[in-house]
Amino acid sequence: MFREMYGRSKYAYAHIGHLHSDEGRKSGLMYVERHETLAAPDAYAAGGGWLSGRSAKVITYSKLHGEVSRLTLRPEMVKGAARMPVAANDNVARERRAA
């Protein structure tokens, strides 16, 4: 059933989880988009100094025209956004532990 529906489609999209950055690739079969994470950095990432973007996207598709609009939201844009410490879990980065 999937193969039959997929074969008839004019536009095909795939969305996959985060690797800490956005990226889109077009192939002969479909457009594949990788999305950033919404999660705040955990203690390991915060302690290592790694930075990554945080966002969520609202994408509207038309059956006739494919993608027709896109809105990107970042945590600080959302009313009542949680005020989280640097780390999203209870762990504390080794360098920041009190002696």
GUTOR-584363 format. One line per 4 residues: number of its first residue (from 0); their letters; for each residue x negated, y, z negated of N, C-alpha, C, CB. Coordinates in steps of 0.1 Angstrom, whole numbers. Glycine has a CB too. Layout:
// GUTOR-584363
NUM = A = X:Y:Z:X:Y:Z:X:Y:Z:X:Y:Z  ...
This chain:
// GUTOR-584363
0 = MFRE = -8:-12:0:0:0:0:-9:13:0:9:0:-12  -19:13:-9:-28:25:-9:-34:27:5:-39:23:-20  -40:17:11:-46:18:24:-37:24:34:-52:5:28  -24:19:34:-15:24:44:-12:39:41:-2:16:43
4 = MYGR = -9:43:29:-6:57:26:-19:66:28:-2:59:11  -30:61:24:-42:69:26:-45:71:41:-54:62:20  -43:61:49:-46:62:63:-37:72:70:-44:48:70  -25:74:65:-15:84:71:-18:98:66:-1:80:68
8 = SKYA = -26:100:56:-27:113:50:-36:122:59:-33:112:36  -32:135:59:-41:145:66:-51:150:57:-32:156:72  -48:152:45:-57:157:35:-59:147:24:-52:171:29  -71:145:19:-74:135:8:-84:141:-1:-79:121:14
12 = YAHI = -81:140:-14:-90:146:-24:-92:136:-35:-83:159:-30  -104:137:-41:-107:129:-53:-113:138:-64:-116:117:-50  -109:136:-76:-114:144:-87:-120:134:-97:-103:153:-94  -133:138:-101:-140:129:-111:-144:137:-123:-152:122:-104
16 = GHLH = -148:130:-133:-152:137:-146:-165:144:-145:-152:126:-156  -168:150:-156:-179:159:-157:-193:153:-157:-177:168:-169  -202:160:-152:-216:158:-154:-222:171:-158:-224:151:-141  -214:179:-164:-218:193:-169:-220:203:-159:-231:191:-177
20 = SDEG = -215:201:-147:-215:211:-137:-204:208:-126:-229:212:-130  -200:218:-119:-191:217:-108:-198:213:-95:-182:229:-106  -192:205:-87:-198:202:-74:-187:196:-65:-210:192:-75  -187:200:-52:-178:194:-43:-185:189:-31:-167:205:-39
24 = RKSG = -181:178:-26:-187:172:-14:-176:167:-4:-196:161:-17  -178:171:8:-168:166:18:-175:155:27:-164:178:28  -167:145:29:-171:134:37:-161:132:48:-174:121:29  -163:122:57:-154:119:67:-141:114:62:-160:110:77
28 = LMYV = -141:109:49:-129:103:43:-121:113:35:-133:91:35  -128:121:26:-121:129:17:-130:140:11:-115:121:6  -124:149:4:-132:159:-4:-132:154:-18:-126:173:-3  -144:152:-24:-146:148:-37:-152:159:-46:-156:135:-38
32 = ERHE = -145:162:-57:-149:173:-65:-151:168:-79:-138:184:-66  -163:172:-84:-167:169:-98:-164:181:-107:-182:164:-99  -158:180:-118:-155:191:-127:-163:192:-139:-140:190:-131  -165:204:-144:-172:206:-157:-164:201:-168:-174:222:-159
36 = TLAA = -170:200:-179:-164:195:-192:-156:207:-198:-174:188:-201  -146:203:-206:-140:213:-215:-146:213:-229:-125:211:-216  -153:202:-232:-158:200:-246:-170:209:-249:-163:185:-247  -170:213:-261:-181:221:-266:-193:212:-268:-177:228:-280
40 = PDAY = -205:217:-268:-217:209:-269:-217:202:-282:-230:217:-267  -221:189:-282:-223:182:-295:-236:186:-301:-221:166:-293  -240:180:-312:-252:183:-319:-264:180:-311:-253:176:-333  -264:169:-304:-275:165:-295:-278:175:-284:-273:151:-289
44 = AAGG = -267:179:-277:-269:189:-267:-273:203:-272:-256:190:-259  -267:207:-283:-270:219:-289:-284:220:-294:-261:223:-301  -289:209:-300:-303:208:-305:-313:207:-294:-304:196:-314  -309:202:-282:-318:201:-271:-318:213:-262:-314:189:-262
48 = GWLS = -309:222:-265:-309:235:-257:-302:234:-244:-323:240:-256  -295:223:-241:-289:221:-228:-276:230:-227:-285:206:-225  -275:236:-216:-263:245:-213:-255:239:-202:-267:259:-210  -242:239:-204:-233:235:-193:-221:244:-193:-229:220:-194
52 = GRSA = -215:246:-182:-203:254:-181:-191:246:-187:-200:258:-166  -181:254:-191:-169:247:-196:-157:254:-189:-167:249:-211  -149:246:-182:-137:252:-175:-127:241:-172:-142:259:-162  -115:245:-169:-105:236:-163:-99:243:-151:-94:233:-174
56 = KVIT = -95:236:-142:-89:242:-130:-75:237:-127:-98:237:-117  -67:247:-123:-53:244:-118:-54:245:-103:-43:254:-125  -52:234:-96:-53:234:-82:-39:230:-76:-64:224:-77  -34:238:-67:-21:236:-60:-24:230:-46:-13:248:-60
60 = YSKL = -17:219:-43:-18:213:-30:-5:214:-23:-23:199:-31  -6:216:-10:5:215:-1:4:203:8:6:228:8  15:196:9:16:184:18:12:188:32:30:178:18  15:200:36:12:204:50:-1:211:52:23:213:55
64 = HGEV = -6:217:42:-18:226:43:-30:222:34:-15:240:41  -29:212:26:-40:208:17:-40:218:5:-53:208:24  -52:221:0:-54:230:-11:-49:244:-7:-68:230:-16  -40:250:-15:-36:264:-12:-39:274:-22:-21:263:-9
68 = SRLT = -42:270:-35:-46:279:-45:-54:272:-56:-34:286:-51  -61:280:-63:-70:275:-74:-72:286:-84:-84:271:-68  -70:282:-97:-72:290:-108:-82:284:-118:-59:294:-115  -92:291:-122:-102:285:-132:-100:292:-145:-116:287:-127
72 = LRPE = -98:283:-155:-97:288:-169:-109:284:-177:-84:283:-175  -114:293:-185:-125:290:-194:-119:291:-209:-137:300:-192  -125:283:-218:-120:283:-232:-117:297:-238:-129:275:-241  -126:306:-235:-124:320:-241:-112:327:-235:-137:328:-240
76 = MVKG = -107:323:-224:-96:329:-217:-83:325:-223:-96:327:-202  -83:314:-230:-70:308:-235:-66:314:-248:-71:293:-236  -54:320:-249:-50:326:-261:-51:316:-273:-35:331:-259  -56:321:-284:-57:312:-295:-68:302:-294:-44:306:-298
80 = AARM = -78:305:-286:-89:295:-284:-96:292:-297:-100:301:-274  -99:279:-299:-105:275:-312:-119:282:-313:-106:260:-312  -121:286:-325:-135:292:-328:-143:280:-334:-134:304:-338  -150:274:-325:-158:262:-329:-173:266:-332:-158:251:-318
84 = PVAA = -179:260:-341:-193:262:-343:-201:257:-331:-199:255:-356  -214:258:-330:-222:254:-319:-219:239:-316:-237:256:-322  -219:231:-326:-217:216:-324:-202:213:-325:-226:208:-333  -198:204:-316:-183:200:-316:-181:189:-326:-179:196:-302
88 = NDNV = -191:183:-332:-189:172:-341:-195:175:-355:-194:159:-336  -195:166:-364:-200:169:-377:-215:167:-378:-194:159:-387  -222:163:-368:-236:161:-368:-243:175:-367:-241:152:-356  -254:176:-373:-262:189:-373:-275:186:-365:-264:194:-387
92 = ARER = -278:194:-356:-290:192:-348:-302:191:-358:-293:203:-338  -311:182:-356:-323:180:-365:-330:193:-368:-332:170:-358  -332:201:-358:-340:214:-361:-332:223:-370:-343:220:-347  -319:222:-371:-311:231:-378:-307:226:-392:-299:235:-371
96 = RAA = -311:214:-396:-308:208:-409:-315:216:-420:-312:194:-409  -308:219:-430:-314:225:-442:-323:215:-449:-303:231:-452  -334:220:-454:-344:212:-461:-339:208:-475:-357:218:-462
